[in-house]
Amino acid sequence: MKTKSRYINDAAASVGLLKSDDAFMEVGIIRHSKGSLISMAAAERASAALFISIAGAGLSIDEVLMEQLPEYLMNEAQQIIGQLKEGEQVATVSPEYQSVFRPSVQPYMISWLAFNPQEEVAALEIPVLIIGSTADSQVTVSDEESLNAAHPESELLIIKDMNHVLKTVADESENEADYSNPHLPLEGGLMEGIVWFLE
C-alpha cells in the first residue's frame, strides 16, 4: 500500500511531466474528495498553475475520525490516533476498529496524519477554487469554508443540491442511489463554475 507521500510524489511527477511537454502552456490540478489533500501538496511541490478542490475535507483525518467514530469507543480511538501521530504502529486493535486501524493500513494512516488540509492549501501561492455543495453527506459546507478561510485569496463555490458524487439531488432519499447510477449527468453548476474560474 502506498503512503500519502508516495501519492503526492506521483501526482507532482505527473504535473512535472506535463509541464515539460510543449503541447501544454500551463498545468493545473483538479481533484475530488480525498484526492484534494494529496493534490494540494502536489500542486505546491510541482508549481502547478492553479488548483481546484472539489468536496475536499477541511479537517485533518484525526479530526474527521473523532467526529465520526462512536462515543463508546472514543477512548481507544484517541489512544490509537495519538500513537499513530507519533509514527508508531499499534499492535492490538479492537474488532470494531479493524476496518479503520488494522495493522495493514496503519502505515498509510501514519502518513495521512502528517498532513493538514488547511495548512496545505494556505501554502499555495496560485489561484485556488474551493467547491462544495449543500447535499454532500460526506463533506460539509463548513469544510469548504474552512479551506477558503485558510487561503484568503481563494474563490469559494457552494453548489445547491449537489451530492458527493457531483450529481443533483432532488431529495435526501435519492442521495445514496445516485452513487451507483453512472447515467446521471454531472450537476450543471459544477462545470459552469470550473469554466468561469479557468477563464
Secondary structure, 3 states (H helix, E strand, C coil): CCCHHHHHHHHHHHHHHHHCCCCCCCCCEEEECHHHHHHHHHHHHCCCCCEEEECCCCCCHHHHHHHHCCHHHHHHHHHHHHHHHCCCCCCCCCHHHHHHHCHHHHHHHHHHHCCCHHHHHHCCCCCEEEEEECCCCCCCHHHHHHHHHHCCCCEEEEECCECCCCCECCCHHHHHHHCCCCCCCCCHHHHHHHHHHHC
